[in-house]
Amino acid sequence: MDALEDTSKVLVEGGGEVIEQSSKYMEMAIQFGSEYGLKIIGALIIFIVGKWVAKWLRGVVVKLMHKSNVDGTLVSFVQSIVYILLMIVVILAALNALGVDTTSFAAILAAAGLAIGLALQGTLGNIGSGVLIITFRPFNVGDVVTVGGETGAVAAISMFATILHTPDNKVVTVPNTAVTGGNITNFSARDTRRLDLTFGIGYDDDLKLAKSVLEDIIKADERVLVDPAPFVGVKELGDSSVNFAFRPWVKSEDYWAVHFDMMEKVKLTFDAKGISIPYPQMDIHLNKIEN
């Protein structure tokens, strides 16, 4: 009986301690809830509403850019940047509602942004150049251009690089900083192009005949445009040849086909007419000195 009474006494005392601890925890929870509950609810409301506002503002920006016919690549990039910046503001506001000092966070973000900017200086430069290319459009996808020392058809324009397909079927990636940092030659910007070829004849050949032959070759090709008018004339009196400027105008898509055909036709016609095409040479004249 004594042992049973002792056990009952221990259980009662233990139960009292549990109840006492539970009461303390309840008091702490009530105190925490009364002190931080409203702050947590307020922070959640700020975050939820702020996120909705950020999405709405992003949609407004996208609609305005679409109305202004801004390129889709630039629209995608700008909307991402706008949404990220707005969400940073929302998160800082929510933390401030919790009573967290956001001044230190802002300083940390500024320092991190500076460090990232310095580390990614080249990448950010490419992005800035990409924005300029997409905004001002010195060329479009499909145009044949020379940029950064490379020539090819533009396959894609991204925020970081411009992709070219060369005539020999190579894929060249040109960083956007290289594109905007040098001259841009767009061969597709106009519907027409002029061939600038030079043909030389010997000094002993008939000058008028050669000019007439060149003019007839131009007239015989239907791809050569009448307006602007083609031009054939003596360009220079070279060291070993009389050089003609040969300048017909053609449609841009016919440029290379006409270029190669003209080179072949002029050579064959000159051969048929007995007109020589001299190669560089030097005439040495010896004078006999009599004693």
C-alpha positions as CSV (number, residue, x, y, z in Angstrom):
1,M,0.0,0.0,0.0
2,D,2.8,2.4,0.9
3,A,4.5,1.7,-2.5
4,L,1.2,2.4,-4.3
5,E,0.7,5.6,-2.5
6,D,4.2,6.7,-3.3
7,T,3.7,5.9,-7.0
8,S,0.4,7.9,-7.0
9,K,2.1,10.8,-5.4
10,V,4.9,10.8,-8.0
11,L,2.4,10.7,-10.8
12,V,0.4,13.6,-9.4
13,E,3.5,15.7,-8.9
14,G,4.7,14.8,-12.5
15,G,1.3,15.7,-13.9
16,G,1.4,19.0,-12.1
17,E,4.8,19.8,-13.6
18,V,3.6,18.9,-17.2
19,I,0.5,21.1,-16.7
20,E,2.7,23.9,-15.4
21,Q,5.1,23.6,-18.4
22,S,2.2,23.5,-20.8
23,S,0.8,26.6,-19.2
24,K,4.1,28.4,-19.7
25,Y,4.3,27.3,-23.4
26,M,0.7,28.5,-23.9
27,E,1.5,31.9,-22.3
28,M,4.6,32.2,-24.6
29,A,2.6,31.3,-27.7
30,I,-0.1,33.8,-26.8
31,Q,2.5,36.5,-26.1
32,F,4.3,35.7,-29.4
33,G,1.0,35.7,-31.3
34,S,-0.1,39.0,-29.8
35,E,3.3,40.5,-30.5
36,Y,4.1,39.1,-34.0
37,G,0.9,37.7,-35.3
38,L,-0.4,40.9,-36.8
39,K,3.0,41.6,-38.2
40,I,3.2,38.2,-39.9
41,I,-0.3,38.6,-41.3
42,G,0.5,42.1,-42.5
43,A,3.7,40.9,-44.1
44,L,1.8,38.1,-45.9
45,I,-0.8,40.5,-47.1
46,I,1.9,42.9,-48.4
47,F,3.7,40.0,-50.2
48,I,0.5,38.6,-51.8
49,V,-0.9,41.9,-52.9
50,G,2.6,43.2,-53.9
51,K,3.1,40.1,-56.1
52,W,-0.2,40.6,-57.8
53,V,0.6,44.3,-58.4
54,A,4.0,43.3,-59.8
55,K,2.4,40.9,-62.3
56,W,-0.2,43.5,-63.2
57,L,2.5,46.2,-63.8
58,R,4.5,43.7,-65.8
59,G,1.5,43.1,-68.0
60,V,1.0,46.8,-68.5
61,V,4.6,47.2,-69.6
62,V,4.3,44.3,-72.0
63,K,1.1,45.7,-73.6
64,L,2.7,49.2,-74.0
65,M,5.7,47.7,-75.6
66,H,3.6,45.5,-78.0
67,K,1.6,48.6,-79.0
68,S,4.9,50.4,-79.8
69,N,5.9,47.4,-82.0
70,V,8.9,46.6,-79.8
71,D,10.8,43.4,-80.7
72,G,9.6,40.3,-78.9
73,T,13.1,39.5,-77.6
74,L,13.4,42.9,-76.0
75,V,9.9,42.6,-74.5
76,S,10.7,39.3,-72.9
77,F,14.0,40.7,-71.4
78,V,12.4,43.9,-70.1
79,Q,9.4,42.2,-68.5
80,S,11.7,39.9,-66.6
81,I,13.8,42.8,-65.3
82,V,10.7,44.8,-64.3
83,Y,9.2,41.8,-62.5
84,I,12.4,41.0,-60.6
85,L,12.9,44.6,-59.5
86,L,9.3,44.9,-58.4
87,M,9.5,41.7,-56.4
88,I,12.7,42.9,-54.6
89,V,10.7,46.0,-53.5
90,V,7.8,43.8,-52.4
91,I,10.0,41.5,-50.4
92,L,11.8,44.4,-48.7
93,A,8.4,46.0,-47.8
94,A,7.2,42.6,-46.3
95,L,10.4,42.3,-44.2
96,N,10.0,45.9,-43.0
97,A,6.4,45.1,-41.9
98,L,7.9,42.3,-39.8
99,G,10.0,44.8,-38.1
100,V,13.2,43.7,-39.8
101,D,15.6,46.6,-40.5
102,T,15.8,46.6,-44.3
103,T,18.5,49.3,-44.5
104,S,21.2,46.7,-44.1
105,F,19.5,44.5,-46.7
106,A,19.4,47.4,-49.2
107,A,23.1,48.0,-48.6
108,I,23.9,44.3,-49.1
109,L,21.8,44.2,-52.3
110,A,23.6,47.3,-53.6
111,A,27.0,45.9,-52.8
112,A,26.1,42.5,-54.3
113,G,24.8,44.3,-57.4
114,L,28.0,46.2,-57.8
115,A,30.1,43.1,-57.4
116,I,28.0,41.2,-59.9
117,G,28.1,44.1,-62.3
118,L,31.9,44.2,-62.1
119,A,32.2,40.4,-62.5
120,L,29.8,40.3,-65.4
121,Q,31.0,43.5,-67.1
122,G,31.5,41.8,-70.5
123,T,28.1,40.0,-70.3
124,L,26.3,43.2,-69.3
125,G,28.0,45.0,-72.2
126,N,26.7,42.3,-74.5
127,I,23.2,42.8,-73.1
128,G,23.4,46.5,-73.5
129,S,24.6,46.1,-77.1
130,G,21.8,43.6,-77.7
131,V,19.2,46.1,-76.5
132,L,20.6,48.7,-79.0
133,I,20.6,46.2,-81.9
134,I,17.0,45.1,-81.2
135,T,15.8,48.7,-80.7
136,F,17.5,50.4,-83.7
137,R,17.5,47.4,-86.0
138,P,20.5,48.0,-88.2
139,F,19.7,44.5,-89.7
140,N,17.0,41.9,-89.4
141,V,17.0,38.1,-89.4
142,G,17.8,36.9,-92.9
143,D,19.9,39.9,-93.9
144,V,23.4,39.3,-95.2
145,V,25.8,41.4,-93.2
146,T,29.4,41.9,-92.3
147,V,29.8,42.4,-88.5
148,G,32.7,41.9,-86.2
149,G,34.9,40.9,-89.2
150,E,32.5,38.1,-90.2
151,T,30.1,37.9,-93.2
152,G,27.0,35.8,-93.4
153,A,23.2,35.7,-93.2
154,V,21.7,36.6,-89.8
155,A,20.1,33.5,-88.3
156,A,19.2,34.9,-84.8
157,I,19.6,38.0,-82.6
158,S,19.7,37.4,-78.9
159,M,20.5,39.5,-75.9
160,F,24.1,38.3,-75.8
161,A,25.2,37.5,-79.4
162,T,24.3,37.6,-83.1
163,I,24.3,34.3,-84.9
164,L,25.5,34.2,-88.6
165,H,25.3,31.5,-91.2
166,T,28.2,31.9,-93.6
167,P,28.1,31.0,-97.3
168,D,30.2,27.9,-96.6
169,N,27.6,26.7,-94.0
170,K,29.5,27.6,-90.9
171,V,27.7,29.0,-87.8
172,V,29.4,32.0,-86.3
173,T,28.5,33.5,-83.0
174,V,29.5,37.2,-82.8
175,P,29.2,38.9,-79.3
176,N,26.9,41.9,-79.5
177,T,29.7,44.2,-78.2
178,A,31.7,43.3,-81.3
179,V,28.7,44.0,-83.5
180,T,28.1,47.5,-82.1
181,G,31.7,48.3,-81.6
182,G,32.6,48.3,-85.3
183,N,31.2,49.1,-88.7
184,I,28.0,47.2,-89.8
185,T,27.6,46.5,-93.5
186,N,24.1,45.3,-94.5
187,F,24.0,43.9,-98.0
188,S,20.3,43.3,-97.8
189,A,19.2,46.8,-96.7
190,R,18.4,47.8,-100.3
191,D,16.6,46.0,-103.1
192,T,19.3,46.8,-105.7
193,R,23.1,46.5,-105.7
194,R,25.8,47.6,-108.1
195,L,28.6,45.3,-109.3
196,D,32.0,47.0,-109.2
197,L,34.2,45.0,-111.5
198,T,37.4,45.9,-113.3
199,F,38.6,44.5,-116.6
200,G,41.9,45.2,-118.2
201,I,43.0,45.1,-121.8
202,G,46.4,45.5,-123.4
203,Y,47.7,48.9,-124.6
204,D,47.8,47.6,-128.2
205,D,44.2,46.5,-128.2
206,D,41.3,48.4,-129.7
207,L,40.0,50.6,-126.8
208,K,36.6,51.4,-128.4
209,L,36.0,47.8,-129.4
210,A,36.6,46.6,-125.9
211,K,34.2,49.2,-124.5
212,S,31.6,48.3,-127.0
213,V,32.0,44.6,-126.1
214,L,31.5,45.3,-122.4
215,E,28.4,47.4,-123.1
216,D,26.9,44.7,-125.3
217,I,27.5,42.1,-122.6
218,I,25.6,44.2,-120.1
219,K,22.7,44.8,-122.6
220,A,22.4,41.1,-123.3
221,D,21.8,40.2,-119.6
222,E,18.1,40.6,-118.7
223,R,19.0,40.7,-115.0
224,V,20.8,44.0,-115.4
225,L,18.6,46.9,-114.5
226,V,18.0,49.8,-116.9
227,D,17.5,52.2,-114.0
228,P,19.9,53.0,-112.4
229,A,21.8,53.0,-115.7
230,P,24.9,50.8,-116.0
231,F,28.3,52.4,-116.6
232,V,31.4,51.3,-118.5
233,G,34.4,53.6,-118.8
234,V,38.2,53.8,-118.7
235,K,39.1,53.7,-115.0
236,E,42.9,54.0,-115.2
237,L,45.9,53.5,-117.3
238,G,47.7,50.9,-115.3
239,D,51.3,49.7,-115.4
240,S,50.5,46.9,-117.9
241,S,46.9,47.4,-118.9
242,V,44.1,49.8,-119.6
243,N,41.5,49.2,-117.0
244,F,37.8,49.5,-117.5
245,A,35.2,50.2,-114.7
246,F,32.3,47.8,-115.3
247,R,29.3,48.8,-113.1
248,P,25.9,47.3,-113.8
249,W,23.0,47.5,-111.3
250,V,21.1,44.3,-110.4
251,K,18.6,43.1,-107.8
252,S,20.2,42.2,-104.5
253,E,19.2,38.5,-104.9
254,D,20.9,38.3,-108.3
255,Y,24.2,39.9,-107.2
256,W,26.4,36.9,-107.0
257,A,24.9,35.0,-109.9
258,V,25.4,38.0,-112.2
259,H,28.9,38.6,-110.7
260,F,30.1,35.1,-111.7
261,D,28.4,35.1,-115.0
262,M,29.9,38.5,-116.0
263,M,33.4,37.3,-115.2
264,E,33.0,34.3,-117.4
265,K,31.2,36.1,-120.3
266,V,33.8,38.9,-120.5
267,K,36.7,36.4,-120.6
268,L,35.1,34.3,-123.3
269,T,34.0,37.3,-125.4
270,F,37.4,39.0,-125.2
271,D,39.0,35.7,-126.4
272,A,36.5,35.5,-129.3
273,K,37.2,39.1,-130.3
274,G,40.9,38.8,-130.0
275,I,41.1,41.3,-127.1
276,S,43.9,40.4,-124.7
277,I,43.7,40.5,-120.9
278,P,47.3,41.2,-119.9
279,Y,48.9,39.9,-116.7
280,P,51.4,42.0,-114.7
281,Q,54.7,42.3,-116.6
282,M,57.7,44.4,-117.0
283,D,59.3,45.5,-120.3
284,I,63.1,45.9,-120.1
285,H,64.7,48.0,-122.8
286,L,68.5,47.6,-123.4
287,N,70.4,50.4,-125.0
288,K,73.7,49.5,-126.6
289,I,76.5,51.9,-125.6
290,E,79.1,52.3,-128.3
291,N,82.7,53.2,-127.3
